[in-house]
């Protein structure tokens, strides 16, 4: 099974720029790369901050582009998104019984769980009691399947001062649910605009820097320096024997040499 993870597209209304760059153009570079090299993927998950200011025009533009995209797509929302505007543009999006934008897919012995961590008006994300109850039921229903979690917000520390106060506000409750299920294999997130990987309490995680602007990793200062690196995404290959993640850039770098295969 092959899964694509894209995040933090931060789309704006047509013709507008964000920090002097065009989020639409940068997302387009990523989608074209996926179409060229990974069109056989099983799913593409875009994990939130789809629109920079939750604008209806931005969601409609995304919808129009995805109509010709060859890979089945799941959309999450993040802190920059507007739940109602998103739902208006994507009425068919996965939604739980309480109206939160979350759901799951079962593919090849794996349950992929998509979380709605948006807490409107708050700098931190959150899973309220209703969303926690949904997560518990969804984990319980996974039985002996391996589980992969997708969330806009990272749950625990990413080691950068700027990011430490803008993570999930109730990680203890969430992590306790994940630990109660033996099959949780990985967590994919976005939000912090810094490529990061590691483990939270023994569970591996990967954060993609996203398609739009990026942040320079600073392990000392609290300020964030926004830059425009090459848009990127992650490709996960999941089987019973392996769980591989490759980071792909939208533009191929210059080829310096070719070493023949052995």
Backbone bond lengths (Angstrom), bond angles and torsions (degrees), N, CA, C in turn:
res aa  C-N    CA-C-N  psi(-1)  N-CA   C-N-CA  omega(-1)  CA-C   N-CA-C  phi
1 X - - - 1.457 - - 1.521 109.38 -
2 X 1.317 115.27 136.34 1.463 119.76 179.36 1.531 109.28 -122.11
3 X 1.330 115.67 126.79 1.457 122.77 -177.87 1.522 108.91 -122.16
4 X 1.333 116.73 134.29 1.459 122.72 176.04 1.524 108.67 -100.94
5 X 1.330 116.72 133.78 1.471 120.90 174.95 1.522 109.62 -116.88
6 X 1.328 115.13 117.89 1.463 123.71 176.42 1.520 107.21 -118.90
7 X 1.326 118.14 147.85 1.464 118.63 179.96 1.520 111.80 -152.15
8 X 1.320 114.59 162.92 1.470 124.16 170.82 1.520 112.72 51.71
9 X 1.322 114.86 61.45 1.457 120.56 178.75 1.531 112.08 -78.18
10 X 1.328 117.66 -29.89 1.477 123.68 174.62 1.529 112.50 49.03
11 X 1.311 115.98 48.54 1.459 119.71 -178.66 1.528 111.50 -67.76
12 X 1.313 115.46 146.54 1.465 122.49 177.77 1.527 108.20 -122.22
13 X 1.322 115.81 173.19 1.463 119.71 -179.71 1.525 109.94 -60.21
14 X 1.324 117.28 148.59 1.472 120.61 -178.07 1.523 112.30 -51.97
15 X 1.328 115.28 134.07 1.452 121.37 178.47 1.509 115.11 90.47
16 X 1.333 117.72 -9.62 1.462 121.17 -179.62 1.523 110.98 -94.02
17 X 1.331 115.40 159.11 1.457 122.78 175.63 1.523 109.34 -116.47
18 X 1.315 116.03 162.68 1.462 123.00 175.63 1.521 107.71 -131.22
19 X 1.327 116.86 117.96 1.471 121.61 -175.17 1.528 111.23 54.11
20 X 1.314 115.81 32.83 1.457 120.42 176.92 1.513 115.48 80.98
21 X 1.313 118.16 4.57 1.465 121.25 178.71 1.525 109.26 -120.62
22 X 1.310 115.80 163.45 1.460 121.78 -177.51 1.533 109.80 -103.57
23 X 1.343 118.27 103.55 1.465 120.10 -179.49 1.530 113.19 -59.93
24 X 1.330 116.59 -32.82 1.469 119.82 -179.68 1.522 110.26 -65.88
25 X 1.306 115.91 -44.70 1.467 120.75 179.46 1.524 111.26 -62.18
26 X 1.325 116.34 -39.46 1.466 120.06 -178.00 1.535 111.34 -71.21
27 X 1.325 117.08 -39.56 1.462 119.24 174.63 1.524 110.45 -64.57
28 X 1.310 116.66 -40.01 1.461 120.32 179.81 1.526 111.03 -59.23
29 X 1.332 116.97 -38.77 1.465 120.23 178.15 1.523 110.82 -62.08
30 X 1.326 116.98 -39.52 1.461 121.03 178.59 1.526 110.46 -67.75
31 X 1.316 117.43 -46.94 1.464 119.95 -178.53 1.522 111.66 -62.64
32 X 1.318 116.93 -38.64 1.467 119.49 177.78 1.523 111.34 -65.95
33 X 1.317 117.12 -37.52 1.468 120.45 177.39 1.530 110.14 -64.12
34 X 1.322 116.40 -42.52 1.463 119.98 177.83 1.524 110.13 -63.88
35 X 1.319 116.77 -44.34 1.468 120.44 179.39 1.526 111.59 -60.97
36 X 1.326 116.08 -36.08 1.466 119.92 -177.57 1.523 112.45 -76.33
37 X 1.331 117.17 -39.86 1.467 120.28 -169.08 1.526 115.10 -115.31
38 X 1.333 118.28 -18.56 1.468 120.05 -172.91 1.525 112.11 -136.10
39 X 1.309 117.27 32.52 1.464 119.72 -177.46 1.525 112.56 -68.25
40 X 1.339 116.98 -11.75 1.459 120.91 178.16 1.523 112.45 -89.28
41 X 1.333 117.94 5.18 1.467 120.75 -179.30 1.526 110.10 -62.16
42 X 1.326 115.89 151.12 1.459 120.62 -179.75 1.524 112.22 -76.43
43 X 1.325 116.40 -37.49 1.461 120.96 -179.24 1.517 109.92 -151.89
44 X 1.332 115.18 153.41 1.463 122.30 169.10 1.520 107.44 -123.14
45 X 1.324 116.81 121.85 1.460 121.87 178.63 1.517 108.70 -106.78
46 X 1.335 116.99 124.87 1.464 122.36 175.12 1.523 106.63 -107.76
47 X 1.336 116.03 111.41 1.464 120.35 -163.10 1.522 114.59 -98.30
48 X 1.321 116.61 50.88 1.454 118.65 165.98 1.503 117.13 99.38
49 X 1.340 113.80 170.55 1.460 122.58 -165.00 1.520 108.53 49.83
50 X 1.310 113.58 50.69 1.461 120.63 177.43 1.522 109.92 -64.64
51 X 1.336 116.04 -45.63 1.462 122.81 178.14 1.519 108.85 -115.42
52 X 1.323 117.17 141.01 1.462 119.77 -176.40 1.518 112.22 -69.22
53 X 1.327 117.58 -33.27 1.465 120.41 -179.27 1.525 111.42 -129.51
54 X 1.311 117.54 22.69 1.456 121.08 177.88 1.514 114.70 63.11
55 X 1.328 117.48 28.04 1.462 121.24 -174.77 1.527 111.76 -75.41
56 X 1.336 117.71 136.05 1.468 119.76 177.82 1.521 113.33 -55.65
57 X 1.337 117.18 -39.35 1.465 119.80 -178.78 1.523 111.88 -62.38
58 X 1.330 116.48 -35.73 1.464 119.93 179.77 1.528 110.64 -66.44
59 X 1.338 116.68 -41.82 1.464 119.44 178.74 1.529 111.14 -66.89
60 X 1.317 116.85 -39.79 1.460 119.39 179.22 1.526 111.08 -64.27
61 X 1.326 115.69 -37.65 1.461 119.57 177.76 1.532 110.30 -64.16
62 X 1.339 116.90 -42.57 1.459 120.68 178.07 1.524 110.34 -63.36
63 X 1.308 116.60 -43.71 1.461 119.65 179.31 1.525 111.15 -58.64
64 X 1.335 115.82 -45.21 1.454 119.70 -179.83 1.515 112.37 -60.41
65 X 1.334 116.47 -40.44 1.472 119.07 -179.61 1.518 111.40 -69.59
66 X 1.315 117.96 -38.83 1.462 120.49 -176.66 1.522 112.22 -72.24
67 X 1.325 117.78 -17.04 1.466 119.92 178.93 1.523 112.03 -63.12
68 X 1.330 117.45 -25.24 1.470 120.86 178.83 1.530 112.21 -106.83
69 X 1.326 117.02 5.60 1.463 121.06 -178.60 1.524 108.63 -81.16
70 X 1.336 119.18 129.59 1.462 120.72 -170.96 1.526 115.76 -77.87
71 X 1.327 117.90 -11.69 1.464 120.89 -176.42 1.528 109.57 -101.74
72 X 1.320 117.03 131.89 1.463 120.59 175.73 1.524 109.62 -56.59
73 X 1.328 117.00 136.93 1.458 121.43 -170.49 1.524 111.07 -125.18
74 X 1.324 115.54 141.41 1.462 123.02 171.34 1.526 107.85 -118.64
75 X 1.327 116.19 136.62 1.456 121.50 -175.97 1.521 110.54 -116.04
76 X 1.337 115.90 130.93 1.457 122.92 172.32 1.524 108.07 -107.97
77 X 1.332 116.81 165.35 1.454 120.15 175.84 1.521 109.85 -116.34
78 X 1.351 114.52 153.76 1.460 121.56 -179.91 1.514 110.85 -126.98
79 X 1.317 116.23 -169.47 1.462 120.96 -173.55 1.518 113.95 -66.94
80 X 1.321 118.25 -23.01 1.464 120.66 177.69 1.526 112.25 -85.47
81 X 1.303 117.15 -7.16 1.458 120.83 -176.22 1.524 111.90 -88.49
82 X 1.309 114.97 162.26 1.462 123.27 174.36 1.528 107.37 -116.86
83 X 1.326 115.64 117.51 1.460 119.62 -172.27 1.531 111.77 -60.22
84 X 1.329 117.57 -43.57 1.464 120.27 -177.22 1.525 111.86 -70.30
85 X 1.323 116.82 -42.21 1.467 119.02 177.76 1.520 111.05 -63.82
86 X 1.333 115.67 -38.53 1.466 119.27 176.87 1.522 110.29 -62.79
87 X 1.325 116.51 -47.02 1.459 120.07 -177.24 1.531 111.23 -63.53
88 X 1.329 117.05 -33.84 1.464 120.01 178.04 1.524 111.32 -64.71
89 X 1.333 115.95 -38.03 1.465 120.06 -179.22 1.521 112.36 -79.86
90 X 1.336 116.56 -30.28 1.469 121.65 -176.60 1.531 109.59 -128.02
91 X 1.331 118.15 66.94 1.472 119.59 -177.29 1.523 113.29 -63.43
92 X 1.332 117.04 -19.30 1.466 120.39 -179.51 1.525 112.62 -88.16
93 X 1.327 118.15 -1.34 1.467 121.20 -178.22 1.526 110.57 -62.05
94 X 1.318 116.16 150.05 1.457 121.13 178.54 1.526 110.18 -57.61
95 X 1.333 116.36 130.27 1.460 122.34 -179.31 1.519 108.33 -140.80
96 X 1.344 116.88 137.29 1.461 118.70 177.95 1.533 109.92 -83.13
97 X 1.335 116.68 -178.10 1.464 120.86 -175.25 1.521 113.37 -67.96
98 X 1.330 117.63 -13.92 1.457 121.61 179.30 1.526 112.67 -102.23
99 X 1.316 117.17 6.88 1.451 120.39 176.83 1.508 115.03 88.21
100 X 1.329 118.28 5.36 1.459 120.60 177.13 1.530 109.72 -81.70
101 X 1.330 115.23 148.20 1.463 121.30 -175.63 1.525 108.54 -84.20
102 X 1.311 116.39 78.96 1.462 120.17 179.50 1.521 109.55 -151.05
103 X 1.329 114.03 156.65 1.449 120.28 -177.31 1.514 110.17 -175.35
104 X 1.325 116.91 -164.43 1.465 120.15 -179.72 1.521 110.11 -155.17
105 X 1.320 114.50 159.48 1.462 123.30 171.68 1.517 108.30 -127.37
106 X 1.319 116.77 144.13 1.458 122.51 171.63 1.525 108.24 -109.41
107 X 1.326 115.80 115.30 1.458 121.64 -178.11 1.523 109.89 -136.17
108 X 1.299 117.03 124.41 1.465 123.32 171.36 1.529 112.24 48.12
109 X 1.319 115.55 51.75 1.455 120.14 176.61 1.512 114.81 75.59
110 X 1.330 117.14 12.81 1.461 122.17 -177.81 1.517 109.57 -126.48
111 X 1.326 116.31 133.86 1.463 120.55 171.18 1.521 108.50 -100.79
112 X 1.327 116.17 117.25 1.459 123.35 176.33 1.520 107.67 -95.59
113 X 1.335 116.87 119.40 1.464 121.96 -175.38 1.523 109.35 -111.93
114 X 1.341 115.51 128.81 1.461 121.71 -177.53 1.528 108.88 -112.12
115 X 1.335 116.35 122.50 1.461 121.70 -174.11 1.522 112.04 -103.53
116 X 1.315 115.59 146.17 1.467 123.90 171.42 1.524 106.81 -102.38
117 X 1.333 116.60 102.19 1.469 121.45 -176.73 1.523 112.36 -103.51
118 X 1.329 117.81 8.98 1.466 121.18 -178.28 1.524 111.11 -70.14
119 X 1.321 116.38 129.43 1.463 123.61 172.10 1.528 106.45 -123.23
120 X 1.344 118.25 96.03 1.467 120.92 -173.03 1.526 112.74 -53.81
121 X 1.318 115.30 134.22 1.454 121.26 177.65 1.512 114.99 83.02
122 X 1.328 117.81 -3.04 1.465 121.46 -178.14 1.516 109.88 -110.63
123 X 1.323 115.95 147.36 1.462 120.42 179.07 1.524 111.26 -77.62
124 X 1.334 116.05 -23.76 1.457 120.93 178.40 1.526 110.55 -100.67
125 X 1.312 115.51 156.92 1.450 120.23 172.82 1.519 110.31 -85.39
126 X 1.327 116.10 170.66 1.456 119.12 -179.45 1.528 110.08 -161.23
127 X 1.321 115.05 147.36 1.455 121.81 164.10 1.523 106.88 -110.28
128 X 1.332 116.57 107.58 1.460 121.13 -179.83 1.529 109.45 -69.24
129 X 1.331 116.46 177.92 1.463 120.32 -177.44 1.528 111.97 -58.55
130 X 1.337 116.74 -38.52 1.468 119.35 179.82 1.523 111.06 -65.47
131 X 1.327 115.79 -41.32 1.467 118.99 -179.83 1.525 111.22 -72.18
132 X 1.323 117.17 -34.46 1.465 120.00 175.44 1.527 110.78 -64.28
133 X 1.328 116.38 -41.84 1.467 119.77 178.54 1.524 110.63 -63.12
134 X 1.328 115.87 -41.24 1.467 119.32 177.30 1.523 110.75 -61.96
135 X 1.343 116.67 -43.30 1.465 120.07 179.78 1.520 110.76 -61.83
136 X 1.322 117.17 -42.33 1.466 119.87 179.40 1.526 110.73 -61.34
137 X 1.318 116.99 -45.80 1.468 119.69 179.37 1.525 111.31 -62.88
138 X 1.318 115.87 -38.95 1.462 119.90 -178.31 1.522 111.10 -69.98
139 X 1.316 117.35 -37.91 1.463 120.63 174.83 1.522 110.76 -66.95
140 X 1.329 116.88 -44.03 1.466 119.92 178.96 1.527 110.56 -60.19
141 X 1.323 116.51 -38.06 1.455 120.65 -178.99 1.514 113.93 -72.04
142 X 1.327 116.46 -14.08 1.466 119.85 179.57 1.517 112.42 -71.75
143 X 1.343 116.75 -18.29 1.470 121.65 179.45 1.526 110.43 52.19
144 X 1.344 117.31 -121.01 1.461 120.00 -176.36 1.525 112.94 -96.29
145 X 1.316 117.69 12.22 1.467 119.88 176.97 1.525 110.57 -71.54
146 X 1.333 116.42 150.84 1.464 118.92 167.09 1.524 107.90 -71.17
147 X 1.335 116.16 151.13 1.466 121.57 -175.63 1.520 109.67 -123.44
148 X 1.326 116.09 134.63 1.462 122.87 173.94 1.526 107.42 -124.66
149 X 1.326 116.21 129.28 1.462 122.83 -176.15 1.523 110.01 -103.49
150 X 1.330 116.39 137.70 1.464 122.39 171.56 1.521 108.51 -120.34
151 X 1.330 115.76 128.33 1.463 122.12 -178.10 1.515 108.69 -144.47
152 X 1.334 117.29 143.49 1.467 117.21 172.91 1.525 109.61 -67.30
153 X 1.309 116.48 -51.25 1.466 120.51 -176.47 1.526 111.77 -81.24
154 X 1.331 117.95 134.26 1.467 120.25 165.88 1.528 109.51 -64.90
155 X 1.323 115.95 152.00 1.457 119.99 -175.94 1.524 112.91 -86.43
156 X 1.331 116.93 -44.14 1.464 121.49 -174.19 1.523 109.84 -127.90
157 X 1.319 116.38 -172.56 1.465 122.61 -171.11 1.525 112.64 -56.06
158 X 1.345 114.20 141.70 1.462 121.02 172.06 1.526 110.80 -111.90
159 X 1.335 117.37 5.76 1.461 121.56 172.74 1.512 115.72 80.19
160 X 1.335 118.11 13.41 1.459 121.78 -178.52 1.527 109.00 -123.14
161 X 1.350 118.40 123.98 1.470 120.72 -175.77 1.522 113.76 -52.54
162 X 1.322 117.62 -40.30 1.462 119.98 -177.22 1.521 111.91 -61.80
163 X 1.317 116.77 -29.67 1.464 120.61 -171.79 1.524 113.96 -93.04
164 X 1.311 118.26 -15.41 1.461 120.13 -167.59 1.526 113.67 -65.58
165 X 1.329 118.28 -24.96 1.463 120.86 -177.92 1.525 112.80 -99.74
166 X 1.305 117.48 6.87 1.467 119.83 -176.95 1.530 111.02 -125.00
167 X 1.315 116.66 30.78 1.459 121.85 179.83 1.528 109.42 -98.58
168 X 1.312 117.79 -160.87 1.460 122.04 176.88 1.527 109.31 -71.97
169 X 1.329 117.09 136.60 1.468 120.22 -175.29 1.521 113.16 -80.89
170 X 1.329 118.41 -19.11 1.470 120.50 -178.87 1.529 111.66 -130.58
171 X 1.326 116.88 59.98 1.470 119.07 -176.44 1.522 113.58 -67.89
172 X 1.328 118.03 -27.67 1.466 119.83 -177.13 1.524 110.28 -61.28
173 X 1.348 116.46 -45.11 1.461 119.91 179.88 1.526 111.36 -63.76
174 X 1.317 116.27 -40.27 1.464 119.60 -178.13 1.526 110.89 -69.36
175 X 1.325 116.52 -47.37 1.461 119.51 -177.91 1.524 111.78 -63.63
176 X 1.327 117.34 -34.18 1.468 119.24 179.11 1.525 110.64 -64.47
177 X 1.330 117.20 -36.05 1.463 119.95 176.30 1.523 111.23 -67.38
178 X 1.326 116.24 -40.33 1.466 119.31 -179.96 1.523 111.16 -66.51
179 X 1.332 116.97 -39.78 1.466 120.14 179.72 1.532 111.85 -67.31
180 X 1.326 116.69 -24.42 1.464 119.76 -179.12 1.522 112.17 -74.29
181 X 1.328 116.92 -11.93 1.468 121.15 177.37 1.522 108.42 -112.19
182 X 1.320 116.62 120.54 1.464 120.98 -174.60 1.524 113.41 -67.22
183 X 1.326 117.57 -15.19 1.453 119.20 -170.24 1.509 116.59 -96.07
184 X 1.342 119.96 3.88 1.464 120.36 -177.55 1.523 109.13 -69.88
185 X 1.325 116.40 116.24 1.462 121.57 -173.85 1.523 113.56 -102.43
186 X 1.350 117.56 -29.87 1.461 117.89 -173.82 1.521 110.05 -163.12
187 X 1.345 114.84 154.17 1.463 123.04 174.64 1.522 107.69 -125.53
188 X 1.331 116.91 127.51 1.466 122.33 174.77 1.526 109.08 -109.81
189 X 1.345 116.47 134.32 1.461 121.42 -178.65 1.519 110.62 -139.57
190 X 1.328 114.59 175.23 1.458 122.64 171.96 1.514 109.18 -135.43
191 X 1.332 116.51 -130.55 1.460 125.26 168.56 1.517 115.95 79.18
192 X 1.326 119.30 -45.76 1.468 119.86 -170.99 1.526 112.88 -91.37
193 X 1.322 118.58 -6.88 1.472 123.05 174.85 1.530 112.79 62.07
194 X 1.316 116.48 23.75 1.464 122.57 177.07 1.529 107.68 -131.68
195 X 1.314 117.56 125.39 1.461 120.69 177.10 1.526 109.43 -65.85
196 X 1.327 116.36 121.54 1.463 122.02 -174.26 1.524 108.88 -144.54
197 X 1.319 116.43 144.74 1.462 120.71 175.64 1.517 108.67 -146.47
198 X 1.319 116.10 152.54 1.462 119.98 179.68 1.514 110.36 170.63
199 X 1.329 115.69 -147.88 1.457 122.07 177.61 1.521 109.34 -134.84
200 X 1.313 116.00 141.12 1.460 122.00 168.97 1.521 107.06 -113.00
201 X 1.326 115.62 112.47 1.466 121.22 179.43 1.530 111.25 50.18
202 X 1.319 115.03 41.03 1.454 120.77 175.47 1.514 115.52 89.33
203 X 1.338 118.22 -6.72 1.465 121.03 179.02 1.525 108.93 -100.06
204 X 1.325 119.00 121.75 1.467 121.04 -178.90 1.528 111.74 -65.04
205 X 1.327 115.46 146.08 1.458 120.55 175.69 1.520 109.79 -139.15
206 X 1.323 115.32 155.90 1.459 122.85 174.99 1.519 108.50 -137.27
207 X 1.326 116.35 130.77 1.461 122.54 175.94 1.518 107.90 -115.25
208 X 1.315 115.96 125.10 1.458 120.16 175.66 1.521 109.61 -89.94
209 X 1.336 116.36 144.71 1.464 120.75 -179.75 1.520 111.96 -72.85
210 X 1.317 118.15 -21.00 1.450 120.48 174.10 1.514 114.58 99.37
211 X 1.336 114.17 -177.65 1.457 120.77 -175.09 1.521 113.09 -98.29
212 X 1.316 118.22 -25.57 1.462 121.09 -173.81 1.525 109.89 -92.27
213 X 1.320 118.59 -129.45 1.458 121.42 -179.56 1.528 110.51 -75.22
214 X 1.327 115.66 160.36 1.456 121.86 -179.64 1.526 109.76 -127.63
215 X 1.320 115.93 167.28 1.462 122.09 179.38 1.521 108.87 -118.60
216 X 1.323 116.35 134.64 1.463 121.35 177.43 1.528 108.65 -70.66
217 X 1.331 119.56 124.92 1.467 120.15 177.75 1.528 110.89 -60.41
218 X 1.318 116.61 123.31 1.465 122.63 179.20 1.518 106.97 -130.84
219 X 1.327 116.38 114.23 1.459 121.11 -174.31 1.525 112.89 -89.60
220 X 1.347 117.18 3.49 1.467 121.30 -176.33 1.522 111.83 -122.19
221 X 1.327 117.22 -51.66 1.458 121.81 -171.37 1.523 112.02 -90.52
222 X 1.340 114.55 154.86 1.457 120.94 -177.75 1.525 112.66 -88.77
223 X 1.327 116.79 -14.54 1.462 120.40 -179.53 1.528 110.21 -74.07
224 X 1.323 115.02 151.45 1.464 120.70 177.48 1.516 109.29 -111.13
225 X 1.329 116.54 126.99 1.461 122.20 176.47 1.522 108.37 -101.64
226 X 1.328 115.52 112.53 1.453 120.92 -178.66 1.525 109.86 -83.23
227 X 1.324 116.00 132.86 1.462 122.52 179.09 1.528 108.19 -136.08
228 X 1.318 115.45 170.88 1.467 120.92 179.23 1.519 109.08 -121.02
229 X 1.326 116.14 85.19 1.454 120.74 172.63 1.531 108.68 -79.57
230 X 1.307 115.87 178.11 1.461 119.35 178.10 1.529 109.72 -64.51
231 X 1.326 119.03 132.20 1.463 120.44 176.41 1.527 110.74 -55.93
232 X 1.327 116.04 144.03 1.464 119.50 -175.26 1.517 111.01 -142.02
233 X 1.325 114.61 164.72 1.460 122.32 176.29 1.517 107.72 -152.93
234 X 1.320 116.67 169.86 1.457 121.60 -178.69 1.525 110.36 -116.02
235 X 1.321 115.13 146.38 1.460 122.43 176.52 1.525 107.89 -120.20
236 X 1.324 116.34 119.00 1.463 121.42 179.68 1.524 109.61 -106.62
237 X 1.327 115.83 128.77 1.458 122.51 174.81 1.520 107.37 -110.72
238 X 1.327 116.39 118.34 1.462 121.27 -171.26 1.522 109.43 -124.12
239 X 1.333 115.98 122.19 1.459 122.11 173.74 1.523 107.67 -137.29
240 X 1.324 116.00 -179.41 1.463 119.32 176.15 1.520 111.52 -64.51
241 X 1.332 117.08 -27.73 1.464 120.73 -174.69 1.523 113.77 -96.28
242 X 1.332 118.45 -19.56 1.465 118.74 -172.31 1.526 111.39 -151.02
243 X 1.339 113.65 157.39 1.466 122.35 174.30 1.521 105.34 -138.99
244 X 1.333 116.45 98.45 1.460 122.03 -173.85 1.519 110.21 -112.69
245 X 1.332 116.17 141.42 1.459 121.32 177.78 1.517 108.56 -129.23
246 X 1.318 116.31 125.57 1.457 121.68 177.68 1.523 109.40 -118.90
247 X 1.317 115.56 132.34 1.469 121.16 176.82 1.521 108.49 -90.45
248 X 1.326 115.50 126.63 1.459 121.96 -175.38 1.526 109.27 -118.38
249 X 1.325 116.50 133.99 1.458 121.14 174.56 1.524 109.82 -95.53
250 X 1.322 115.14 147.83 1.463 119.82 -174.98 1.521 112.50 -67.88
251 X 1.326 116.75 -31.96 1.465 120.18 177.48 1.521 109.83 -110.25
252 X 1.310 116.61 130.86 1.458 120.27 177.99 1.527 109.96 -71.67
253 X 1.333 118.32 135.55 1.465 120.93 176.65 1.527 110.68 -74.62
254 X 1.332 117.89 167.01 1.468 120.22 177.64 1.530 111.38 -61.12
255 X 1.321 117.07 141.23 1.463 122.22 177.08 1.525 108.62 -84.95
256 X 1.331 116.94 121.97 1.466 121.73 -179.24 1.525 112.12 -86.63
257 X 1.323 115.93 -35.16 1.465 120.61 -179.49 1.513 107.91 -167.61
258 X 1.317 116.49 165.55 1.455 121.81 176.43 1.520 108.37 -124.36
259 X 1.324 116.37 121.61 1.464 121.33 177.13 1.526 108.68 -95.44
260 X 1.319 118.84 120.57 1.468 121.12 -179.60 1.525 111.05 -59.97
261 X 1.320 115.72 147.50 1.452 120.55 176.56 1.513 111.39 -67.05
262 X 1.330 116.28 152.76 1.469 120.80 -178.80 1.527 109.91 -93.66
